[in-house]
């Protein structure tokens, strides 16, 4: 998982195969592709066309030496094609299509067969949006009778690595999508959860209850938050409390150091060289010393980088109010 | 050996300083000499043309610190600092740092030459010799080994938001596709062709998109540059008409 600040981006690799799930707005997206020596992405899945998930797509298309098999983009609320961000994205995608560079499709729902996205020994399932939800679209009414936003139609993907580790990447899934999935009895179980919407859903009246419901459905032992320090403090206390309500022993890691853990920038390390606990994977927060766990690597039993003890030592030394420690209930 | 290291070892090379503000030139000279770097201030009357300036630097210095504005406190200089540094770094292969005290100059005077100028330093920072010497080292590294990752370019669309008048000509503001910051980049409209030196012609570009190669790794708008501009000006509203079939 790449630290792109406020946004999401994950690179999944298998035997002679690679894909990207979401492409947030950070130079770390293309830097990571170069760092990992990736010359081909078999597919890029954008959970929904919000810019903290999609802007990096233009970067990837701009790297002309990168082969791309297919791009699948989930729907989003109406956007003006003559607005700068949308225009640039549309033009980049039209150019890629016109040059025959890759397949570009807005077709992304749970009717995708597992084989369609999987490869290299890695299985990729599209659990949401359901066909009915995707057909209805944002601003419609979900099959469970609730009003939908663009987050309600975010793609929810489960990746099963060759070694068996399961990771749930739910994009910006909200309570409407969760309600639909759980009502339908969908299996959302995974070892690792990338918590939806960067650890806070402003539209959810009961964030703690939502977080607990997500954790009950997923049962993850590791919960990751892709957050930008410049944003409001995320994850929220309510979300973390909800996570701990279900699994008090869950390992927590955030890409950047939340302002809820250290309010003033004056407490940040002075030089990125001091962030010795970070992986070698590029990250948005590194140059500005905003990283917490930074970009993370996952395999086998869970998170393999950064090292948990080194990450913990960084937190103890840097964060004045580390939420993942302070809010964790005492273990019996 | 880097200049930073050289400063510790009484580097014997000479750093040339070009600035039409004599007091500012002295400030830079004092800062550098305080850390043991030999410095010479150019007599602007002797380097009134670009060719003369390049020749003078070739014969007198191993590195250059130059301000963008050379004509505010002095008259008769036929070039600006960005034009000079582009030649000095790109052609002479002599490293240097461009300095500026004016934000407006970054877009209109510096941007066209930024592909060849790795380091731009604000005037406030010129009082720190280490910043200047580090900049010279970065520039030398680019001359020898090519662009650093944050200066590598990618082919991306640029959306033209508006045209306007600047002190030095007609300006365009564009949003760079894929760049991580929500900020516009200003540049002279003439970079897209001489017809757009005219404001009314430049105004017709509003809402259009063009492709160019941009250094997406830039942290700040001042460090952005573009090159290899493609001639097509795309109207994104017409795109649905042009979305083709997928490759078979």
Interface residues (C-beta under 8 A of the other chain):
Chain A: X5 X25 X26 X27 X30 X31 X34 X55 X56 X57 X58 X59 X61 X62 X63 X64 X81 X82 X84 X85 X86 X87 X88 X89 X90 X91 X92 X94 X95 X97 X98 X100 X101 X102 X103 X104 X105 X284 X287
Chain B: X149 X150 X154 X155 X156 X157 X158 X159 X161 X175 X176 X177 X178 X180 X207 X209 X211 X213 X214 X216 X217 X219 X234 X236 X237 X239 X242 X243 X244 X245 X246 X247
